[in-house]
Amino acid sequence: MVVGEFTQETDLVVIGGGPGGYSCAFRAAELGVSTVIVDAHPSGALGGVCLHDGCIPSKTLLHIADIINAASLASEMGVSFTKPKFKAEGVREWTTKAIAKLAAGLDSQCRKFGVERIKGRAVFEDSRNLAIRDGDVARLRFKRAVVATGSIAAEHPALPFDQRLVVTPEAAMAVSEIPDSMLVVGSGYIAVELASIYAALGSKVSLVDEGEQWLPGVDADIARPLLRRLGDRLRGMWLKTNVKSARKKDGTMEVSFEGDDAAKSARFDRVVVAAGRRPNLGDLHLDRVQVGLNGEGFITVDGHMRTSNPRIFAVGDIAGPPLLADKALAQGRVAAEAIAGKDQGARFDPRAIPIAIFTDPQIAWCGLTEQEAKAEAIPHAAAKIPWGASGRAVGMGRGEGLTKIIYDPPSQLVLGVGMVGPHACEMISEGALAIEMGATLIDLAATIHPHPTLSELVSDAARQAEKTASNAAAPAP
């Protein structure tokens, strides 16, 4: 790397230090590409929203919620605990330690691969030069660039963020206090996870959304057990309801609603807006480098993660849905290999991207859902096996779970797998592997799983479906 008086030079600059950015940087450096990461996080640490404000703190907090919920369930098994006591500062300290440990690991990876880090905000000057604002280096000249700036929470028109009474999901993860009452606006997994966390910590939580369905895109059979449990734990759940207006009153937010089921108005100590995310374009000035955007404002890319400008790539949330860290990690590696000249093997074209919701019970799925198959007129059949048939689930007191397989009837090819119940997020990888490898029901049914486990329900469901499919295909005597 050559350092001039005013301009530093590099083969590759990665803009953004989240999962997509650091996976790209590490892989590119591993392949011999001189690489710099430019990231604007105030601490100077890599990891992006996922590590500092999103995936890691939320899953850490959800684990704490699981411990609290498990203590409650234990009383039904003859094991009694005193009512859990917790302090916001203790919860926050534990989460901070987890984040710091993982951030230190990313620092170590930078040193291992020789990736240089520059703190600051990147702005494109043209297709070869970046200006770095608020950084130690004023300007950077590059051969290739990867945009990995992620996404940010979308504001609600009636609830502008003040990060005190009305906060982003990221701010809510900081657990500065446990409010007595909380409103979460949104219907997706972020909204549901946040509602689960704060309900377990003792807040009276209400969920509201203008849509017609909680967890849109989730198979209805898979979502049902979670929604039943949330109905018991939350103060209210209101669909087809708009937040009409809001005003500050006596240190709370007084929110007015417009809908059939919700109250006309209510006061909350805290409001979290988790009603969608938008691309974090910031002041990159993509117009200066002719990088094209789609109708929703995300960067358009091809299978190698190239944008309309062949020198510039984009990975992760900024490249469009699904907005998932695992997708970003994979795309980062693909972009790095394409930049290093391995185009033939480097292509992002997954058959299945697993999606995991770490609530109680957990939800996970990959591939086609039954609703998607119906909407797209794809021939399919479904096999469902309730967890009430599992000795492991019954012994855990968690027989409400379900495993579901979507398959093609003639070929018995597995098209989709969904689960709801404890540890579903850890088990869904088997379904993703089955779809990627083109497995059939027979393949899953013949795979020996340990007994008694929750994972064996995958083979049980496949066996049940395989018998049904075989009987349907057998000629009449």
For each residue, the residues with C-beta under 8 A, 3 or more apart:
1: 8 9 10 34 36 116
2: 8 9
3: 8 9
4: 7 8 9
5:
6: 138 139
7: 4 129 138 139 140 141
8: 1 2 3 4 36 118 137 139 140 141
9: 1 2 3 4 140 141 142
10: 1 13 34 35 36 116 140 141 142 143
11: 33 34 35 142 143 144
12: 25 28 33 34 35 36 142 143 144 145 146 339
13: 10 35 36 37 38 122 130 140 142 144 145 146
14: 17 21 22 24 25 28 35 36 37 38 145 146 148
15: 21 38 39 122 130 145 146 147 148 149 284
16: 20 21 37 38 39 48 147 148 149 150 316 318
17: 14 21 22 37 39 41 45 46 47 48 106 117 148
18: 21 22 46 47 48 49 50 51 148 150 316 325 328
19: 22 23 48 50 316 325 326 328 329 332
20: 16 23 24 148 150 315 316 317 318 328 329 331 332
21: 14 15 16 17 18 24 25 37 39 46 48 146 148 315 316 332
22: 14 17 18 19 25 26 37 46 47 106 109 332
23: 19 20 26 27 328 329 330 332 333 336
24: 14 20 21 27 28 146 148 313 315 331 332 333 335 336
25: 12 14 21 22 28 29 35 37 110 113 115 332 336
26: 22 23 29 30 109 110 113 115 336
27: 23 24 30 31 332 333 336 337
28: 12 14 24 25 31 33 35 336 339 340
29: 25 26 32 33 34 35 113 114 115
30: 26 27 113 336
31: 27 28 336 337 340 342
32: 29 340
33: 11 12 28 29 336 339 340
34: 1 10 11 12 29
35: 10 11 12 13 14 25 28 29 113 114 115 116
36: 1 8 10 12 13 14 115 116 117 118 140 142
37: 13 14 16 17 21 22 25 46 110 115 116 117 118
38: 13 14 15 16 117 118 119 120 121 122 130 132 135 140
39: 15 16 17 21 44 46 48 117 118 119
40: 119 120 121 134
41: 17 44 45 46 47 48 52 119
42:
43: 52 103
44: 39 41 117 119
45: 17 41 51 52 103 106 107
46: 17 18 21 22 37 39 41 51 103 106 107 110 117
47: 17 18 22 41 50 51 52 56 99 102 103 106
48: 16 17 18 19 21 39 41 51 52 150
49: 18 52 53 54 150 151 170
50: 18 19 47 54 55 56 325 328
51: 18 45 46 47 48 54 55 56 99 102 103 106
52: 41 43 45 47 48 49 56 57 99 103
53: 49 57 169 170 171 173 174
54: 49 50 51 57 58 169 170 173 325
55: 50 51 58 59 325
56: 47 50 51 52 59 60 98 99 102
57: 52 53 54 60 61 95 98 99 173 174
58: 54 55 61 62 169 173 190 193 194 197 358
59: 55 56 62 63 358
60: 56 57 63 64 94 95 98
61: 57 58 64 65 91 95 173 175 197
62: 58 59 65 66 193 196 197 358 359 360
63: 59 60 66 67
64: 60 61 67 68 86 91 94 197 200 201
65: 61 62 68 69 196 197 199 200 201 360
66: 62 63 69 70 360
67: 63 64 70 71 84
68: 64 65 71 72 84 86 200 201
69: 65 66 72 73 200 360
70: 66 67 73 74
71: 67 68 74 75 81 84
72: 68 69 75
73: 69 70 76 77 397
74: 70 71 77 79 80 81
75: 71 72 78 79 80 81
76: 73 397
77: 73 74 397
78: 75
79: 74 75
80: 74 75
81: 71 74 75 84
82: 85
83:
84: 67 68 71 81
85: 82
86: 64 68 90 91 178 201 202
87: 90 91
88: 91 92 175 176 177 178
89: 92 93
90: 86 87 93 94
91: 61 64 86 87 88 94 95 175 201
92: 88 89 95 96 174 175 176
93: 89 90 96 97
94: 60 64 90 91 97 98
95: 57 60 61 91 92 98 99 173 175
96: 92 93 99 100
97: 93 94 100 101
98: 56 57 60 94 95 101 102
99: 47 51 52 56 57 95 96 102 103
100: 96 97 103 104
101: 97 98 104 105
102: 47 51 56 98 99 105 106
103: 43 45 46 47 51 52 99 100 106 107
104: 100 101 107 108
105: 101 102 108 109
106: 17 22 45 46 47 51 102 103 109 110
107: 45 46 103 104 110 111
108: 104 105 111 112
109: 22 26 105 106 112 113 115
110: 25 26 37 46 106 107 113 114 115 116 117
111: 107 108 114
112: 108 109
113: 25 26 29 30 35 109 110
114: 29 35 110 111
115: 25 26 29 35 36 37 109 110
116: 1 10 35 36 37 110
117: 17 36 37 38 39 44 46 110
118: 8 36 37 38 39 132 135 136 137 140
119: 38 39 40 41 44 134 135 136
120: 38 40 132 133 134 135 136 137
121: 38 40 132 133 134 135 282 283
122: 13 15 38 130 131 132 133 140 284
123: 130 131 132 133 283 284 285
124: 127 129 130 145 284 285 286 288 289
125: 129 130 131 139 285 288
126: 129 288 289
127: 124 289 290 309 311 312
128: 141 142 143 311
129: 7 124 125 126 139 140 141 142
130: 13 15 38 122 123 124 125 139 140 141 142 145
131: 122 123 125 138 139
132: 38 118 120 121 122 123 135 137 138 139 140
133: 120 121 122 123
134: 40 119 120 121
135: 38 118 119 120 121 132 138
136: 118 119 120
137: 8 118 120 132 140
138: 6 7 131 132 135
139: 6 7 8 125 129 130 131 132
140: 7 8 9 10 13 36 38 118 122 129 130 132 137
141: 7 8 9 10 128 129 130
142: 9 10 11 12 13 36 128 129 130 145
143: 10 11 12 128 311
144: 11 12 13 311 312 313 339
145: 12 13 14 15 124 130 142 311 312 313
146: 12 13 14 15 21 24 305 312 313 314 315 332 335 336 339
147: 15 16 284 286 291 299 307 312 313 314 315 318
148: 14 15 16 17 18 20 21 24 314 315 316 318 328 332
149: 15 16 279 280 281 282 284 318
150: 16 18 20 48 49 280 316 317 318 328
151: 49 277 278 279 280 317 318 323
152: 168 277 278 280
153: 161 168 169 170 273 274 276 277
154: 273 275 276 277 278
155: 159 160 161 273
156: 159 160 185 243 273 275
157:
158: 243 244 245 246
159: 155 156 166 185 243 246 253 255 271 273
160: 155 156 166
161: 153 155 166 167 168 171 273
162: 165 166 167
163: 166 167 168 171
164: 167
165: 162 248 251 252 253 269 270 271
166: 159 160 161 162 163 246 253 271 272 273
167: 161 162 163 164 171 172 270 271 272 273
168: 152 153 161 163 171 172 272 273
169: 53 54 58 153 172 173 190 194 272 273 274
170: 49 53 54 153 173 174
171: 53 161 163 167 168 174
172: 167 168 169 175 194 198 270 272
173: 53 54 57 58 61 95 169 170
174: 53 57 92 170 171
175: 61 88 91 92 95 172 178 201
176: 88 92
177: 88
178: 86 88 175 198 201 202 203
179: 182 198 203 268 269 270
180: 203 204 269
181: 203 204 205 206 235 252 267 268 269 270
182: 179 195 198 203 204 205 206 268 269 270 271 272
183: 205 206 208 253 255 266 268 270 271 272
184: 191 194 195 198 205 206 207 208 271 272 274
185: 156 159 191 208 209 243 271 272 273 274 275
186: 190 191 207 209 273 274 275 276
187: 191 192 207 209 211 213 214 215 216 239 275
188: 191 192 215 216 274 275 276
189: 192 193 215 355 357
190: 58 169 186 193 194 274
191: 184 185 186 187 188 194 195 207 209 272 274 275
192: 187 188 189 195 196 207 214 215 226 230 357 359
193: 58 62 189 190 196 197 357 358 359
194: 58 169 172 184 190 191 197 198 272 274
195: 182 184 191 192 198 199 205 207 230 234
196: 62 65 192 193 199 200 230 233 359 360
197: 58 61 62 64 65 193 194 200 201
198: 172 178 179 182 184 194 195 201 202 203 205
199: 65 195 196 202 203 205 233 234
200: 64 65 68 69 196 197 233 360
201: 64 65 68 86 91 175 178 197 198
202: 86 178 198 199
203: 178 179 180 181 182 198 199 270
204: 180 181 182 235
205: 181 182 183 184 195 198 199 233 234 235
206: 181 182 183 184 234 235 236 237 238 266 268
207: 184 186 187 191 192 195 214 230 234 236 237 238
208: 183 184 185 236 237 238 241 243 257 259 262
209: 185 186 187 191 214 238 239 241 275
210: 240 241 242
211: 187 216 239 240
212: 239 240
213: 187 216 239
214: 187 192 207 209 223 227 230 237 239
215: 187 188 189 192 218 223 226 227 357 363
216: 187 188 211 213
217: 369
218: 215 222 223 357 363 365 369
219: 222 223 365 369 370 371 404 418
220: 223 224 370 371
221: 224 370 384 402 404 418
222: 218 219 225 363 365 369 402 404 418 419 420
223: 214 215 218 219 220 226 227 363 420
224: 220 221 227 228 420
225: 222 228 229 361 400 401 402 420 421
226: 192 215 223 229 230 357 359 360 361 363 420
227: 214 215 223 224 230 231 237
228: 224 225 231 232 400
229: 225 226 232 233 360 361 400
230: 192 195 196 207 214 226 227 233 234 237 359
231: 227 228 234 237
232: 228 229
233: 196 199 200 205 229 230
234: 195 199 205 206 207 230 231 237
235: 181 204 205 206
236: 206 207 208 262 263
237: 206 207 208 214 227 230 231 234
238: 206 207 208 209 241 257 259 261 262
239: 187 209 211 212 213 214 259 261
240: 210 211 212 259 260 261
241: 208 209 210 238 257 258 259 260 261 262
242: 210 257 258 259
243: 156 158 159 185 208 246 255 256 257
244: 158 256 257 258
245: 158 255 256
246: 158 159 166 243 253 254 255 256 271
247: 253 254
248: 165 251 252 253 254
249: 252 253 254 267
250:
251: 165 248 269
252: 165 181 248 249 267 268 269
253: 159 165 166 183 246 247 248 249 267 268 270 271
254: 246 247 248 249 265 266 267
255: 159 183 243 245 246 265 266 267 268 271
256: 243 244 245 246 264 265
257: 208 238 241 242 243 244 262 263 264 265 266
258: 241 242 244
259: 208 238 239 240 241 242 262
260: 240 241
261: 238 239 240 241
262: 208 236 238 241 257 259
263: 236 257 266
264: 256 257
265: 254 255 256 257
266: 183 206 254 255 257 263
267: 181 249 252 253 254 255
268: 179 181 182 183 206 252 253 255 271
269: 165 179 180 181 182 251 252
270: 165 167 172 179 181 182 183 203 253
271: 159 165 166 167 182 183 184 185 246 253 255 268
272: 166 167 168 169 172 182 183 184 185 191 194
273: 153 154 155 156 159 161 166 167 168 169 185 186
274: 153 169 184 185 186 188 190 191 194
275: 154 156 185 186 187 188 191 209
276: 153 154 186 188
277: 151 152 153 154 317 323
278: 151 152 154 297
279: 149 151 293 296 297 298 299 317 318
280: 149 150 151 152 317 318
281: 149 284 286 297 318
282: 121 149
283: 121 123
284: 15 122 123 124 147 149 281
285: 123 124 125 288 289
286: 124 147 281 289 291 293 299
287: 290
288: 124 125 126 285
289: 124 126 127 285 286 309 311 312
290: 127 287 308 309
291: 147 286 299 307 308 309 312 314
292: 299 300 307 308
293: 279 286 297 298 299 300
294: 297 298 299 300 320
295:
296: 279 320
297: 278 279 281 293 294
298: 279 293 294 318 319 320 321
299: 147 279 286 291 292 293 294 307 314 318 319 320
300: 292 293 294 307 308 320
301: 304 305 306 307 313 314 315 319 320
302: 305 306
303: 334 347 348 349
304: 301 313 334 335 338 343 346 347 348
305: 146 301 302 313 314 315 319 331 334 335 338 348
306: 301 302 310 312 313 338
307: 147 291 292 299 300 301 312 313 314
308: 290 291 292 300
309: 127 289 290 291 312
310: 306
311: 127 128 143 144 145 289
312: 127 144 145 146 147 289 291 306 307 309
313: 24 144 145 146 147 301 304 305 306 307 335 338 339
314: 146 147 148 291 299 301 305 307 318 319
315: 20 21 24 146 147 148 301 305 318 319 328 331 332 334 335
316: 16 18 19 20 21 148 150 319 327 328 331 332
317: 20 150 151 277 279 280 320 323 328
318: 16 20 147 148 149 150 151 279 280 281 298 299 314 315
319: 298 299 301 305 314 315 316 331
320: 294 296 298 299 300 301 317
321: 298
322: 327 353 355
323: 151 277 317 327
324: 327 328 353 355
325: 18 19 50 54 55 328 329
326: 19 329 330 353 354
327: 316 322 323 324 330 331 353
328: 18 19 20 23 50 148 150 315 316 317 324 325 331 332
329: 19 20 23 325 326 332 333
330: 23 326 327 333 334 348 350
331: 20 24 305 315 316 319 327 328 334 335 348
332: 19 20 21 22 23 24 25 27 146 148 315 316 328 329 335 336
333: 23 24 27 329 330 336 337 346
334: 303 304 305 315 330 331 337 338 346 347 348
335: 24 146 304 305 313 315 331 332 338 339 346
336: 23 24 25 26 27 28 30 31 33 146 332 333 339 340 346
337: 27 31 333 334 340 342 343 345 346
338: 304 305 306 313 334 335 341 342 343 346
339: 12 28 33 144 146 313 335 336
340: 28 31 32 33 336 337
341: 338
342: 31 337 338 345 346
343: 304 337 338 346
344:
345: 337 342
346: 304 333 334 335 336 337 338 342 343
347: 303 304 334
348: 303 304 305 330 331 334
349: 303
350: 330 353 436
351: 367 435 436
352: 366 367 416 431 432 435 436
353: 322 324 326 327 350 366 432
354: 326 364 365 366 428 429 431 432
355: 189 322 324 364 365 366
356: 362 363 364 424 425 428
357: 189 192 193 215 218 226 362 363 364 425
358: 58 59 62 193 362 425
359: 62 192 193 196 226 230 362 363
360: 62 65 66 69 196 200 226 229 422
361: 225 226 229 398 400 401 420 421 422 424
362: 356 357 358 359 419 420 421 422 423 424 425
363: 215 218 222 223 226 356 357 359 418 419 420 424 425
364: 354 355 356 357 418 419 420 424 425 427 428
365: 218 219 222 354 355 369 416 417 418 419 428 431
366: 352 353 354 355 416 417 418 428 431 432 435
367: 351 352 406 414 415 416 417 431 432 435
368: 372 373 378 380 406 415 416
369: 217 218 219 222 365 372 373 406 416 418
370: 219 220 221 373 374 380 382 404 406 416
371: 219 220 374 375
372: 368 369 375 376 378 416
373: 368 369 370 376 378 380 406 415 416
374: 370 371 377 378 380
375: 371 372
376: 372 373
377: 374
378: 368 372 373 374 415
379: 408 409 410
380: 368 370 373 374 406 407 408 409 415
381: 406 407 408 409 465 468 469
382: 370 404 405 406 407 465
383: 404 405 407 441 461 462 464 465 468
384: 221 402 403 404 461
385: 389 402 403 404 457 460 461 464
386: 389 399 401 402
387: 390 393 394 398 399 400 401 402 403 421 454 457
388: 393 394 399 400
389: 385 386 457 460
390: 387 393 394 399 401 452 454 456 457
391: 394 395 451 452
392: 395 396 452 453 454
393: 387 388 390 396 398 399 401 421 422 454
394: 387 388 390 391 397 399
395: 391 392 452
396: 392 393 422
397: 73 76 77 394
398: 361 387 393 401 421 422
399: 386 387 388 390 393 394
400: 225 228 229 361 387 388 420 421
401: 225 361 386 387 390 393 398 419 420 421 422 424 454
402: 221 222 225 384 385 386 387 418 419 420 421
403: 384 385 387 417 418 419 421 457 458 460 461
404: 219 221 222 370 382 383 384 385 417 418 419 461
405: 382 383 414 416 417 431 441 444 458 461 462 465
406: 367 368 369 370 373 380 381 382 414 415 416 417 418
407: 380 381 382 383 412 413 414 415 440 441 465 469
408: 379 380 381 411 412 413 415
409: 379 380 381 412 469 472 473
410: 379 473
411: 408 440
412: 407 408 409 440 441 442 465 466 469
413: 407 408 438 439 440
414: 367 405 406 407 417 431 434 435 439 440 441 443 444 462
415: 367 368 373 378 380 406 407 408 435
416: 352 365 366 367 368 369 370 372 373 405 406 431 435
417: 365 366 367 403 404 405 406 414 428 430 431 432 434 435 458
418: 219 221 222 363 364 365 366 369 402 403 404 406 431
419: 222 362 363 364 365 401 402 403 404 424 427 428 431 457
420: 222 223 224 225 226 361 362 363 364 400 401 402 424
421: 225 361 362 387 393 398 400 401 402 403 424 454
422: 360 361 362 393 396 398 401 454
423: 362 426 427 454
424: 356 361 362 363 364 401 419 420 421 427 428
425: 356 357 358 362 363 364 428
426: 423 429
427: 364 419 423 424 430 431 454 455 458
428: 354 356 364 365 366 417 419 424 425 431 432
429: 354 426 432 433
430: 417 427 433 434 455 458
431: 352 354 365 366 367 405 414 416 417 418 419 427 428 434 435 458
432: 352 353 354 366 367 417 428 429 435 436
433: 429 430 436 437 439
434: 414 417 430 431 437 439 443 444
435: 351 352 366 367 414 415 416 417 431 432 438 439
436: 350 351 352 432 433
437: 433 434
438: 413 435
439: 413 414 433 434 435 443 444
440: 407 411 412 413 414 443 444
441: 383 405 407 412 414 444 445 462 463 465 466 469
442: 412 445 446 462 466
443: 414 434 439 440 446 447 462
444: 405 414 434 439 440 441 447 458 459 461 462
445: 441 442 459 462 463 466
446: 442 443 459
447: 443 444 459
448: 459
449: 453 455 456 458 459
450: 453 455 456
451: 391 456
452: 390 391 392 395 456
453: 392 449 450 456
454: 387 390 392 393 401 421 422 423 427 457
455: 427 430 449 450 458
456: 390 449 450 451 452 453 459 460
457: 385 387 389 390 403 419 454 460 461
458: 403 405 417 427 430 431 444 449 455 461 462
459: 444 445 446 447 448 449 456 462 463
460: 385 389 403 456 457 463 464
461: 383 384 385 403 404 405 444 457 458 464 465
462: 383 405 414 441 442 443 444 445 458 459 465 466
463: 441 445 459 460 466 467
464: 383 385 460 461 467 468
465: 381 382 383 405 407 412 441 461 462 468 469
466: 412 441 442 445 462 463 469 470
467: 463 464 470 471
468: 381 383 464 465 471 472
469: 381 407 409 412 441 465 466 472 473
470: 466 467 473 474
471: 467 468 474
472: 409 468 469
473: 409 410 469 470
474: 470 471
475:
476:
477:
